Structures are given as C-alpha cells and as structure tokens.
C-alpha cells in the first residue's frame, strides 16, 4: 500500500490533510470502503478536540469546530471528474481557512463561565461567492461570512530613489500604485444572536425557507430571523411552573428539509415530537409522537439514562427520521408513529458494563447520527475510535475502527445473523476515544467521523 500525505502550512498542529489509496474489497458485490483521513497532530491537546463537523449543501466544503472555539474550513479538491473515469479515486479535501469563532466569556450575573467550545455548525445556502454558516457555543449563535480577500501591495514609490529631491519637478512625482498579489481567506461575523437562552444551547437548525433558524436549549426552542439578531420568538417551552415537576429536557431539534412549517425535537425520555408551527404560536402540543416502549422486564436503574435520545435527523427526502440513543439507532417512518421501521444495536457488548459506564460518566455521552443522501444507509459512532455503518434495507452493517485501514472492518452482513455479530470486547475498549460527531456528504457516499482531535473520512462505494 502507498500513502500520500499533504500538510497545509497554515493548518499548524490542528489538522493535516491526507489521502490513502488503501481499499478493502472482497468478493464481487461486496462493499468498497475507501479510506481518506483529515487528521490532527500526534499531540492530543484538549483544545484541539473536534466538537462539530458539517458538510455544506454541495459537499464542496467541510466545516470543523473545536473545543478552543475555532472553525476550520476544508475545500474539496476537484476530483469528481476523475472519479467518473476512475471510480476508485478517493475524495480529497484541502485546507481552505481557519478563524476564531467564539471566545471564553464570563456571565457576571450568574457567576458562570461560558466555554468557547463550538457545539454545532450549520451551513446557510450560498447566495454569492461568499460562504455563510451559523456556529454556536453554549450561549451565543453567530452568523459568519467567509470569503476570499486579496491583499494590496505597494508596487511603485512616489519617486525614483536616484533622483535628487531638490532637482525634482512636478512631472517627476508618481502617484503610488497598488497591486493585488496574495489571496487570503477572511471571516466576518455578520450577526450575533445572544441573550435568549437561560440554559446551554444543544442544537441549531436552518429552515428550508433560508430566512429563519431555530436554537434549542434544555427547556426552550427559539425561532430567529437571520436578519434580526435582537429578537426571537419562543415556540417551545417545556419548563414547568415548579422545577421539581420537571420530567424531561430537550436534547436535539431540527427543521424538516422540505417543509418550512414542520420541525421536531427529541427528549431525554426517548420520545420524538413532531410539530406543525401553523397550529399555534407556542407549539406546546405536538402533531405526532414517536416513542419506543421497552419491555418492563428489561427496565433497570439505568433505563431512563440510556433511553435519552442524543441526536435526531430527518433523511434528505424528509420521509424518515433516524434517532440515536446510547445503545441503538432507530429508524422511523414519518407517517407511522406506532413503531420504528428498524432498531439497530450499536454496542450491545456494553450491556454488562453499565455500572462502570455510569461511574466514569460515559453513559451520558452524546453520539450523533447521519443519513446517506438516498436515506438507506446510516452511520453513528461508538467507543474505541470506531463507528457503525448500517444499510437498513439490506440488513447489513460494518463496525469500522477509524484509526486503522478499512481492511480491519468487521462485517456482519450475512443473512440471518443478528446484530450481536458486531463484535466488541468491552475489556479492551478505550472509552476515552469516542467517535461522537458524524456528518454525511449530501451527494456522495462519503462520511466524516471525529474522535478527539482527529477527523476521518470514509468514502463508501459498492461494486
């Protein structure tokens, strides 16, 4: 195998871009998983830990947020034309730019430190050459404009240095001339949306009308207009009059990809509530409720914790909903709220380790999920720097360790096999290496996976 590594000089220690020609191909008809990594340096610094990753609507750009409040932008190399002639050609992303999005703050009224960590990034639809994205930390959402700016240089002096000033005439004086030489990537905050959340923001989502977005914290969801930063509308409020009566909190929220009036949010009790904003200004009542009831015999002290939904997404066509809790991925048909289409265990081997996971707080980890453009494949992370790739229509799945070439993938796609065929030895798992954040390319079968300060990409193809 041959590897090719290209490091951008401006990327410093945080990210380097590389592509690998290693592939895993078995018998004809099997999957081809081509490994491409955008990875951090060998130094595992907490400030470099990736906390968010998101493709734009075209897949040409990939935004990565980290714990230090920085956002890194990667641009797709022009390889799609080559892929038409060479299907094994891997996607490549090169460094485009980096900027500081959020700074650490202190709330003096509440004596609370506000982290600069980027919780979520969402792209806005491009209207011109500039890139527009939303980024949020625990309290503040910012609208950023990223563009290329040419730097001016002085090319001619006022006068020739050989001329003596006392002999100069007006005709000898030259007007300074400026020329453009270097081009740099610049970022400007266009809007800052703040002072609207009493609790930590866990989600933001752009509306399909390209004019509004929502921001959600533990108890409230606010609706914003992109052009108005000093006013928002509270559309969901689940805070009870007596906080002792609080039974659930909001864990994630997102808009429907096609209908601007439909949104959904998930809760810590394992339910997904679909809302039609046309019904009322304050959407306390839901239009549909998607809830999966576990058997009473299987319930334990940890049942409520592990049933909490950490992420929920619509598929690209808006017909299905995929949700992730601690142990499972669930796929729902938006037209049928009685039961999920399929339930896929992620790391069943950890069922006997719940006490240990509770003691080291891993049981509270929030794993994200993502759906392919066709809505038939899904991905979500697990521990030991691994993730699960699932084709629900064919009942096939793969457990892939991101730090290794995909030839080490463990398939469980034999007919009649159960999900327990995804083998993980809990005694050998590294619980510090969590693949928390994932994003799927909007047009191609390519996924971005994060773990600590590393960002990996897999291009998923089929013969």
C-alpha positions, 0 to 999 in steps of 0.5 A, spaced: 500 500 500 502 507 498 500 513 502 500 520 500 500 525 505 499 533 504 500 538 510 497 545 509 502 550 512 497 554 515 493 548 518 499 548 524 498 542 529 490 542 528 489 538 522 493 535 516 490 533 510 491 526 507 489 521 502 490 513 502 489 509 496 488 503 501 481 499 499 478 493 502 474 489 497 472 482 497 468 478 493 464 481 487 458 485 490 461 486 496 462 493 499 468 498 497 470 502 503 475 507 501 479 510 506 481 518 506 483 521 513 483 529 515 487 528 521 490 532 527 497 532 530 500 526 534 499 531 540 492 530 543 491 537 546 484 538 549 483 544 545 484 541 539 478 536 540 473 536 534 466 538 537 462 539 530 463 537 523 458 539 517 458 538 510 455 544 506 449 543 501 454 541 495 459 537 499 464 542 496 466 544 503 467 541 510 466 545 516 470 543 523 469 546 530 473 545 536 473 545 543 478 552 543 472 555 539 475 555 532 472 553 525 476 550 520 474 550 513 476 544 508 475 545 500 474 539 496 479 538 491 476 537 484 476 530 483 469 528 481 471 528 474 476 523 475 472 519 479 467 518 473 473 515 469 476 512 475 471 510 480 476 508 485 479 515 486 478 517 493 475 524 495 480 529 497 479 535 501 484 541 502 485 546 507 481 552 505 481 557 512 481 557 519 478 563 524 476 564 531 469 563 532 467 564 539 471 566 545 471 564 553 466 569 556 464 570 563 456 571 565 457 576 571 450 575 573 450 568 574 457 567 576 458 562 570 463 561 565 461 560 558 466 555 554 468 557 547 467 550 545 463 550 538 457 545 539 454 545 532 455 548 525 450 549 520 451 551 513 446 557 510 445 556 502 450 560 498 447 566 495 454 569 492 461 567 492 461 568 499 460 562 504 455 563 510 454 558 516 451 559 523 456 556 529 454 556 536 457 555 543 453 554 549 450 561 549 451 565 543 449 563 535 453 567 530 452 568 523 459 568 519 461 570 512 467 567 509 470 569 503 476 570 499 480 577 500 486 579 496 491 583 499 494 590 496 501 591 495 505 597 494 508 596 487 511 603 485 514 609 490 512 616 489 519 617 486 525 614 483 530 613 489 536 616 484 533 622 483 535 628 487 529 631 491 531 638 490 532 637 482 525 634 482 519 637 478 512 636 478 512 631 472 517 627 476 512 625 482 508 618 481 502 617 484 503 610 488 500 604 485 497 598 488 497 591 486 493 585 488 498 579 489 496 574 495 489 571 496 487 570 503 481 567 506 477 572 511 471 571 516 466 576 518 461 575 523 455 578 520 450 577 526 450 575 533 444 572 536 445 572 544 441 573 550 435 568 549 437 562 552 437 561 560 440 554 559 446 551 554 444 551 547 444 543 544 442 544 537 441 549 531 437 548 525 436 552 518 429 552 515 428 550 508 425 557 507 433 560 508 430 566 512 429 563 519 433 558 524 431 555 530 436 554 537 434 549 542 436 549 549 434 544 555 427 547 556 426 552 550 426 552 542 427 559 539 425 561 532 430 567 529 430 571 523 437 571 520 436 578 519 434 580 526 439 578 531 435 582 537 429 578 537 426 571 537 420 568 538 419 562 543 415 556 540 417 551 545 417 551 552 417 545 556 419 548 563 414 547 568 411 552 573 415 548 579 422 545 577 421 539 581 415 537 576 420 537 571 420 530 567 424 531 561 429 536 557 430 537 550 436 534 547 436 535 539 431 539 534 431 540 527 427 543 521 424 538 516 428 539 509 422 540 505 417 543 509 418 550 512 412 549 517 414 542 520 420 541 525 421 536 531 425 535 537 427 529 541 427 528 549 431 525 554 425 520 555 426 517 548 420 520 545 420 524 538 415 530 537 413 532 531 410 539 530 406 543 525 408 551 527 401 553 523 397 550 529 399 555 534 404 560 536 407 556 542 407 549 539 406 546 546 402 540 543 405 536 538 402 533 531 405 526 532 409 522 537 414 517 536 416 513 542 419 506 543 416 502 549 421 497 552 419 491 555 418 492 563 422 486 564 428 489 561 427 496 565 433 497 570 436 503 574 439 505 568 433 505 563 431 512 563 439 514 562 440 510 556 433 511 553 435 519 552 435 520 545 442 524 543 441 526 536 435 526 531 435 527 523 430 527 518 433 523 511 434 528 505 427 526 502 424 528 509 420 521 509 424 518 515 427 520 521 433 516 524 434 517 532 440 515 536 440 513 543 446 510 547 445 503 545 441 503 538 439 507 532 432 507 530 429 508 524 422 511 523 417 512 518 414 519 518 407 517 517 407 511 522 408 513 529 406 506 532 413 503 531 420 504 528 421 501 521 428 498 524 432 498 531 439 497 530 444 495 536 450 499 536 454 496 542 450 491 545 457 488 548 456 494 553 450 491 556 454 488 562 458 494 563 453 499 565 455 500 572 462 502 570 459 506 564 455 510 569 461 511 574 466 514 569 460 518 566 460 515 559 453 513 559 451 520 558 455 521 552 452 524 546 453 520 539 450 523 533 447 520 527 447 521 519 443 519 513 446 517 506 443 522 501 438 516 498 436 515 506 438 507 506 444 507 509 446 510 516 452 511 520 453 513 528 459 512 532 461 508 538 467 507 543 474 505 541 475 510 535 470 506 531 463 507 528 457 503 525 455 503 518 448 500 517 444 499 510 437 498 513 434 495 507 439 490 506 440 488 513 447 489 513 452 493 517 460 494 518 463 496 525 469 500 522 475 502 527 477 509 524 484 509 526 486 503 522 485 501 514 478 499 512 481 492 511 480 491 519 472 492 518 468 487 521 462 485 517 456 482 519 452 482 513 450 475 512 443 473 512 440 471 518 445 473 523 443 478 528 446 484 530 450 481 536 455 479 530 458 486 531 463 484 535 466 488 541 470 486 547 468 491 552 475 489 556 479 492 551 475 498 549 478 505 550 472 509 552 476 515 552 476 515 544 469 516 542 467 517 535 461 522 537 460 527 531 458 524 524 456 528 518 454 525 511 456 528 504 449 530 501 451 527 494 456 522 495 457 516 499 462 519 503 462 520 511 466 524 516 467 521 523 471 525 529 474 522 535 478 527 539 482 531 535 482 527 529 477 527 523 476 521 518 473 520 512 470 514 509 468 514 502 463 508 501 462 505 494 459 498 492 461 494 486 
